[in-house]
Amino acid sequence: MRIEKIYALYKESYKVFKDTRDEAKDAIYFSLKGANFNGNAYAMEALKKGASYAVIDEKQYKVDDRMILVEDALTCLQDLARYHRQQLKVPIIALTGSNGKTTTKELIHVVLDKKFNCYATKGNFNNHIGVPLTLLSITPDHDFGVIEMGANHQHEIEALCNIALPDFGYITNFGRVHLEGFGSFEGVIKGKTEMYRHLKKQGKKVFVNQDDPIQMERTEGMERIVFGSSDGVCKIAFLGADPFVNISFQGMEIKSRLIGNYNFSNIAAAVCIGSYFGVETDKIKIAIEGYIPENNRSQIIHHAGNKIILDAYNANPNSMEAALNNLGTLSDKKKVAVLGDMFELGVDSREEHQNIADQAVKLGLDRIYLIGETFADLSVEGAEVYQFNSFDAFTDHFKHQSFSKTTFLVKASRGMALERILEYL
């Protein structure tokens, strides 16, 4: 079936889904495949749960007239999203980067939503499946779309841009992340700036942090909207972070609920973008001050007299370094770091973990817990450093400890699920 005909069916509800556990009523089901599942096998179940149609790519599963047989269901989903994007008159802002993508996306969303009907990527649906699903959730009733894009290899951002066709772009930063896939830090820069190359070719605009020299260099010759701490641009001043980031914009102080000076640029980007699109300053202030992080991202939890900085959604050398530096600057008297392994660092993994462990020791913290096979295998000098090769080994020790008026930093890659520490605190 031609994509135009599938699009006509999609327009009956503007709803698609890929998981039979999701809301199915009147939506089109796409039979995607994974290493351990075949979505075709669930197509009939999707129809029984209320789906209007099911897109399949294996002929033996076509047992109902509402099943649409295509060559490849994923390609069809992506083609449908691209076709939908071409019909939409909604401006799209795309963003990527090594750190802070999701937080920045959510901040941009809450700011723009003060003036517009804005749709943004849910959670971290930012890959070759998530971006099409996000686009297909944007309807003509929306005024804006904010699309987060993730990547761990070359050409992924390029492919996502070719689907989303953004009008504006923003890259948060470049960091030592996904080195296993990108190959090197320079590989990270090359992969992420595929967004810049796409936007430049299409004559579109970028938002750029003037205080980041790499960003300024890589956007030379592009039409850019610049923000930073200098006069003559969208000037946003950093007022401090102990623990929450405070900024000043157009003479107004904005007190966020985000910790760490590393979140300053995330807030500044949202402020600049909101201001550029005409959101009033007082509404920007309300949006930023009302945003409370969740899902283990820079959350502050107070419990039993202790303060827990829960930043366990993900980690890489740059974000880990920034989180430790922030912990070191806090005025709290008793401070403990609970750090878990960082993944996807390839041949640099041991060196990067050693650097983080050494940095933690130099901060003079009251105690340091290093958890995971890589951290446990390091040689770390420090009287209050404890190393464990697994979370279970850590908890066997930790559950017998007692803490009072202590600030904990909890940070690790997602696969460590270090938020489990909460039940022991």
GILINFEN-V468039 format. One line per field, one symbol per residue. ss: DSSP state (H for helix, E for strand, C for the rest). A space follows every 10 residues. Layout:
# GILINFEN-V468039
ss: ???
This chain:
# GILINFEN-V468039
ss: CCHHHHHHHH CCCCCEECCC CCCCCCCEEE CCEECCEEHH HHHHHHHHCC CCEEEECCHH HCCCCCEEEC CCHHHHHHHH HHHHHHHCCC EEEEEECCCC HHHHHHHHHH HHCCCCCEEE CCCCCCCCCH HHHHHCCCCC CCCEEEEECC CCCCCHHHHH HHHHCCCEEE ECCCCCCCHH HHCCHHHHHH HHCHHHHHHH HHCCEEEEEC CCHHHHHHCC CCEEEEEECC CCCEEEEEEE ECCEEEEEEC CEEEEEEEEC HHHHHHHHHH HHHHHHCCCC HHHHHHHHHH CCCCCCCCEE EEECCEEEEE ECCCCCHHHH HHHHHHHHHC CCCEEEEEEE CCCCCHHHHH HHHHHHHHHH HHCCCCEEEE ECHHHHCCCC CCCCEEEECC HHHHHHHHCC CCCCCEEEEE ECCHHHCHHH HHHHC
